[in-house]
Amino acid sequence: MAEPNILLDALLDRAGLSRAGLARQLNGRDSELRYDHASVARWIRDHAIPRQPVPLMICQIISDRLGVPVTTADIGMAHPDHHEAPTAARLVDRAAAVWRGDRTGQHPTRPLTGPHAVAPLWEWEHPPDDEDLTRPGGPHRVDPADITRLRAARTRYQEMYRRVGGVPVRARVVDTLTGQATPLLRAAYDNNRGRDLFQATAGLAALAGVCAYDANRQALAQRHLLTALRLAKASGDRALGAYIVSVMATQALHLRDYRITVQYAQAALHTSGPVISRALAADLHSLAGKAYARMHDTTGSHHHLRHAETLAARLDTTSGPAEVSYIHPGLIETQVAEALRRLGDLTAARSYAEESVRTAATTHLRGQVHRQAGLTLVLTAQGDLDQAVHTGHHMLDKLTGMESGRLTDRIRQVTAALQPHATQPAVAQLLDRAHHHTTDPTGP
């Protein structure tokens, strides 16, 4: 099944054209055409492309309504080999289409893989950069208070996400992107104000991606993250871009695309250079270490884990973009423990996992659940079932009120590991308690 044409749908909405209205205008321009609302619906739903000159006619009709030039790429009907130099205006239109598509349920169904997943990373790493974001005219001139409100919204929703999970928070973030960020991006601003606006919007868009990822909407999460990465590049904030790539690496690890996980992590480390914080660099190295561990590459894993530990020893959580505030003391130990468990080094894994739990009070609730789950898995692998059950109950104590696909996955890992020991009463009791947490809150 093809992805829906969210670009055409968004432009029709912006132009105030219904599907039937577009069909009537096309038929009025060429008496041989016999289109109706169902024809336009098929172009949007199935991303079907009518024969020329119809796409050019659609561009002209929308252009006349909006008063700006519209290309076949803008309406999602360009030839597959067609490539246009990115512009700030087209970036805004594409971003708005992604956010509107989330609100209207027009979600992509398959994450990009292979070269298609790497191409946006290459674009972020290399020139051309956006030299001037100045946008004259418009119904409103952006002021610093507008940008402050966007940043405050991201901070507020990030805290909500950490307390209750991405399932209930995603819609609020997307509503802010469509209702507040999009009109501002289409307002008037000079270059400096524009860069601040794009940076603040990128932070919100990245959080939309995190929430979609947590809600098991992986293709949608990827589109949000790629949109955020492009906005971050336009803003000129390399550190923010590196953070977004780290989230993309986390998602790739979840999707078991380990080579791309490493590629993302190494690209973020290389491209960001000295602007990247030690905290984020440590996290990126730990992600690469985990990916190599899952590929059973002990040498590659240990190489990155050593770098992660060295950086974690000098962790400075006050530097870097606000988005990396999730990196608290003990997080890197959590990641290292996971990698060592995969490599079968259970004694060392337990030591790191216990340290991560010891420092867990410094982090948010969902981070505490992840740490408790990591230690439970190590203890179960070692056969220390009494301690595993004890830690497992602490893990479940933290889950009340959270709706998170990723935490559901984590609980499933723990219950699957303990299931062979279900004949023991203490284990059976924990499994029974965990049962209602293993129902995916995101639905089918």
Summary of the structure (lengths in Angstrom):
residues: 444
radius of gyration: 23.9
end to end distance: 18.4
largest distance: 79.3
contacts: 1525
relative contact order: 0.07
helix: 72%
strand: 1%
